[in-house]
């Protein structure tokens, strides 16, 4: 009799837990919807933008903005006065065969186009429930050149939000050289340990809103508790969280070469996972480079018991 009562209690407890889980999931679903826009796709949660992916824009570089924390606070910054080419969460090479793809080409850096152009040539947006996959074809060429130096297939997956409003963005890049290519950066300068550093950046970048960056603490997967301690050191991911609210973001390198390092501004407003931090990368014509990065935006403090991504690979 006791055994039967024990099993009955467990069954009721499991059923209740399952019902709560289903109710929570349904509640999250009812709050959210995905919409295609004139320039991309976005998700609304409770009538507010949770994330927005801009594919067609004056810069030619697809980017996310805004990305919001589950509370609704905007995580990202876009076209700030100090660096108007910073675009929320975006990917951009610094130099391709010596041509600058990062900053505007005009002397005052107030324009839109750099000397190297990134252009989307094809896009496909697939929405299944609250799951969104965007597939893009891009080409890279010097502004004055007739033919692209490199092609890219980019697959962006935004997973459905959890009950707390957290979500995951995974971006896979496959670059194919159309001729011999050197991918480079401004070499790192200074010494983070002495409080002054610059250079080394290229690739996926997160420009944080100033108030969010100021509230965030940073941790590296291999140690480090400040921007200076994580910049230039090997790490699979960086973890940013507001200790007061528990909200934050994890920026992971899922597949990247061994030349990769994170680069973080001292005030944490810029976070970059550079695939060319320690050295340039060279591709022969027809050669392929695969990269993959992931952002996990969360609404509760996440324990760092294991890496949220696979180890960095060669």
N, C-alpha and C positions, 0 to 999 in steps of 0.2 A: 504493500500500500504506500509506504513511504517512497519507494522507488518510482511508482507511478506518479505520485504527487510531484516528485522532483523533476521528472521528465515533462510533466504538464506545465510546471512553472517555467522550465527552460524554453518550452515551445512558445508559451505566451510572451516571454521576454524577447525571444528572437523575432516573433511576429510583430511585436510592438516596435522593436528597433528597426525592422525592415519597413514598417509603415511610416516611421519618422523619416527614414532615409528617402523613401519615395515621395512623401509630402514635401520634404526639403527640396528635392530635385524638381518636382513639379512647380514649387513656388519660385525657384530660380528661373525655370523655363518661362513661367508666366510673366516674369518681370522683363525678359529680354526679347529682342528681335533684331534680325539682321536686315539691312537695307542696302541695295545698290544705289550709288549716287552717280552724278554726272561725271565724277572724276575718280571713282573707286568704289569702296564698300565700307560700311561701318556697322557697329553694334550699338544698340540703345539698351540701357538698363534702367528701368523706372523712369523712362522719358529723357534720360541724360546719356550723352555719348560715353560709352565705356572704352571703345577704341575706334579709330578711324584710319583707314589705309588709303592714302592719296597716291594713285598710280599716275595720273596725268596731271602734270604741274609745270610751271615755267622752268624749273631747274632741270627737268627731265629725269630726276632721280626719285624713284618711288620711296615714300616714307610713311611712317605712322605718326600721326598727331591729330587730336590729342590721344594719349594713352592715359587713362584715369586709374587711380587707386580705387579699391572697392568702396571707399567712403565718398567718392565723387571728386576728390581733390585731383587736379591735373598733375600728372607725373612729369610730362615733357614740356620743353620749351621749343619755340620755332622762330627762326630768323631773328634772333636777338641782335641788338644794336652792336654788341662787341664782335659778333661773328654771324653776319646775316646769311651765311651759307650753311649754318647748322639747322638741321631739319628734323627735330624730334628724335625718332629712331630710324636711322637710315644706313645704307651701305654706299661707300664711295671709295674708290682707289685714290691714292695721293698722286703718284706718278706712274704712267704707263709709257714705256720707252722715252722717258725724259719729259713727257708732256704732263702738265698739271691738270688733273681732273677734279681737284678739291675746291680751290678758291676761285672767285671770279677773276677774269683775265684783266679787267681794267685796273689802272694804277691805284685807285682809291679803294678797290675791292668793294664797290657799292653796286656792281652790276649783277647779272644773273648767271651768265654763261662763263665757264672757265675755258681754257684753251683746248681742253679735252672734253668731248661731249659723250654723255651717257643717254641712250635713247631706248624707250620701250617700243618694240616693233610688233608685238603680239601679246594679247592678254586673254585669259579665260578665268572667269569667276564661277566657282561651284559652291552652292550652298545646300547643305543637307541638315535640316533642322537648325541647330545652332552651331554646327560645324562649318567652317569656311576654308576652302582651299583656293588659292590664287596662283595660277601658273603664268609666268611672264617670260618672254624672249626679249633680250636686250642686245644692243650692239655698242661698241666703244670705238670711237674714232677721233682723230685730231680734227679740230674745227676746219682746218684748211685742206684736209685730206679727202680723197674721193672714196676710199674703201676702209671698212672697219679693220682695226687691228686685232679685235677680240670679240667673241660672242659669249652670251651667257644664257643659260636656262635657270630660272629661279622659281622655286616652289615654296610658297608661303602658306603655312597651315596655322589657323587660329582655332584653338579648341573651345568647346562650349565652356562657359564660366561655371565655377563651382557654386555651392550654396551661399558662400560668403562674398561672391563677386570677383574672386580671383580667376585668372586665365593664363594660358600658355600660348606663346607665339614661337613657332619653329620655322626657321628659314634655311633652305638648302640651296646652295649655289653650285652650278657647274660651269666653269669657264673653259672655253676652247680657243686656243690661239689661232688666229688667222694668218699670222706670220710669227717670226721669232719675237718674243715679248719679254721685257724685264719689268716686273712690278716692284716699285720702290717707294721710299719714304724719305723725309728729311731725317738724317741720322739722329738718334737720341743724343741730347747734350745735358750737361750738368750731372748732379748726383742727388737722387731723391733722399738719400740719407742725410744730406746737408740742407734739404729744404728747397732746392731749386732744380727744376728739370723741364725739358721741352723736347719735342720731336719724337719720332718713332711711330706715329699714328698713321693709320689707314684702315679701310674696311668698315665693319659694323660699329656704329657709334650711337650712344644714347646721350642726348643733351637734356639734362634734368632742369626742371624749374628751380629757381634759386631758393625758394622757401623749403621745397622738398629736400633738395641737396643738403641744406643747412641742418635739417632735422635728422638726416640719415646717419647711422653708423655704418661702417664698412668692415667686412671680414673677407679674407681670401681663403680659398679651399686648402692652401698649403701654409696658412698662417698670415699674419699681418692684420693690423687693426687701424690703419690710417692709409690715406692716399699714397703717401710716400713709401709705406711698407709693402703695398701691393703692386705699385708701378714697376714694370720691368722684371718682375719675378714670375717664375712658372706657376700657373694656376689653371685649373679646369674651369673654375667659376669664381665670381665675386658676388657677395651677398650684402645687400643694402637694406636696412630696416630702421624705422622710426621706433625707438624704444618706448615711447609714450603710447603709441597707437597699435604697434605690432604690424603695421602695414609695411610693405616693401617690395623689392624686386630682386630676383636672382638672374644674373647674366652669365650664361654658360657657353663655353666652347665645346661643341659636340664632336666636330671633326675639323682639325686645323693642323698646319705644319708645325714642326718643332721650332720654327723661327717666331712663333706666336707668343705675344705677351700682352697683358693688359696695361693700358696707359690711362691714368686718372688725374684730372686736375686736382690741385691742392684743396680747392673748395668743393670738390666732388660734382661740379656742375657738368663736366664732360667725362664720359666713360667710354673707352675705346678698346676693342679686342683686335689688336693689329696682327695680321698674319705675316707682316714683314718687319716686325719690331727689331729683331736682332740682325737681320740681313735681308737683302732683296731676294725675290723669287724669279727664276727664269723658266720660261716655257718655250719649247721648240714649236714650230708651226705644226698644228694638228694635235699638240699635247693638251691634256685636260687637267684642270685643278678643281677638286671638290672641297667645298667648305660647308660647315653647318653650325648654326648658332641658335640659341634658345633664350627667350625671356620668360620668366615666370613671375607674374605679378600676383601678390598674395595679400590677404586681408587678416591673417592671423600669423603670429610669430612662428616661423618654421624652424624646427630643430635641424642642425647641420650634422646629422649622424652619418650621412653619406652624400656623395656628389649627386646633384640632380642631373648630371649628364655623364656621358661616357668619357674616359680619359682622352686627352689630346693625343692625336695620332699623327704619324709622319705623312 
